[in-house]
Amino acid sequence: MTEADRTRRRAAGRDWLLFALLAGGFCWLVARGAAGLGYNWQWYLVPRTIITEGPHGLAAGPLLQGLGVTLEVTALAACGAFGCGLAAALLRLSGSLAGRALARAYLEAVRNTPLLIQLFFLYFVLAPTLGLDGMATAVLGLSLFEGAYVSEILRAGILAIDHGQWDAARSLGMGPAACYRLVILPQAVRRILPPLASQTVSLVKDSSLVSAIAIGELTMRGQSLVSETFLSFEIWFTVAAMYWLVTTALSGLAHGLERRLAYPS
């Protein structure tokens, strides 16, 4: 083993020790706070909120059902956000003055108002007019909100492509659509993947706000369980852990995809 390897191992050991100390300190603070409140921990009741015993065997508990709704909303909204973001980015890069103005108005309206207010507006004003149910309203609201941020990520990635790539595509007789599809966007993906992954993680967390319009996702199921069982700390810590697992898995998947795109086999 070389000296450099030993140095890296010592640094890694120090990092893990520091992490363990910080985690232990956090747990101690939580325990002290709960002790000061006279809280009676009942972690043994938590597993049944995740998996329950049904008439036909094991079944998903309220929190696991809520997590399923969260993942469904996130997946649909992610597709919608990419579509809205791509449309807004292309409009902002187009030669149409009306298209650029429309895209700019959309970005300013969405990014400068709270998501919760947007959801209320869609649910109580537009949804009855358009005949949308709660799930469709939630997906639409998240798609529009996240799409405003995705559009800037996509626009930055497209602008980062060297202008010579456009000239080369045009010299081969490609039109604008073919140029974007075959030349520009495949190269831009490598540049925008990290911020897109970060935005997807934000989408998972932002999906908790759709509980305000009566969508039975993870946060709303957690609120209901706290009201029924009074297990405030246990339920909310479990809900936070489930969100953390999902976002960590997404981050790891994006990192692996980023490395594969950067170093193709």
Secondary structure as UniProt FT lines:
FT   HELIX           3..37
FT   HELIX           43..45
FT   HELIX           47..50
FT   STRAND          51..54
FT   TURN            55..56
FT   STRAND          57..60
FT   HELIX           62..93
FT   HELIX           97..111
FT   HELIX           115..121
FT   HELIX           122..126
FT   HELIX           127..130
FT   HELIX           134..159
FT   HELIX           163..171
FT   TURN            172..173
FT   HELIX           176..179
FT   HELIX           180..184
FT   HELIX           185..206
FT   HELIX           207..213
FT   HELIX           218..229
FT   HELIX           232..262
//
